[in-house]
């Protein structure tokens, strides 16, 4: 029986993946900053068949408690087979309007928190003979995206760290899956930070027409099971990833024309 720990589990991709794993009979540990928002997801997972669901709220912007959080998640279900590092925050501000405080806040949640959890859980997984680490990046981590300078930077950074982790620990039984979503129907744009550091409060039109979180979860869970190194999740917007690889100049020109909201 699999034991799965998911951060950012209160909505969107994290909640949908939790439900998918629940339907497969996995034991779950669910983490988000809000216990109140986690509870309905936990209850749904129990209804879907998860034999055990542990709600473990935590504010990932607080780095001091990451080691204890990881220890609690591990002990709650007797070890973790899969950790899905999915929590994140975005922004809707240009470079001039993005304060360094905002950049640090985004990096703390999107980059330093998943790195800290990975470092804390890694020796435990290695001692058990292996484990799977999935981390959610974004197509904005493959090319620069307007009004997302801090967000895009944090997602670029995840690639560097987790590709390195995979290279170093593959022979120790660690498998890393980098999840790269495009436009998926989640609340991330609603909670994206505006110039004043408050929630943007508007759902981007592109997200409204994006892939459902449930369909995204099917793709992601399957990719993790197969040990895929990277999985792109979305629709036609994923073409930009391939354009960046083969025609970077064209990608740069197209990025300048993107309607960011």
Buried (B, 14 or more C-beta within 10 A) or exposed (E): EBBBBBBBBBBBBBBBBBBBBBBBEBBBBBBBBEBEBBBEBBEBBBEBEBEBBBBBBBBBBEEEEBBEBBEBBBEBBEBBBBBBBBBBBBBBBEEEBBBEEBBEBBBBBBBBBBBBBBBBBBEBBBEEEBBBBBBBBBBBBBBBBBBBBBBBBBBBBBBEBBBEBBEEBEEBEBBBBBBBBBBBBBBBBBBBBBBEEEBBEEBBEBBEEBBEBBBBBBBBBEBBEEEBEBBBBBEEBBBBBEBBEEEEEEBEEBBEEBEEB
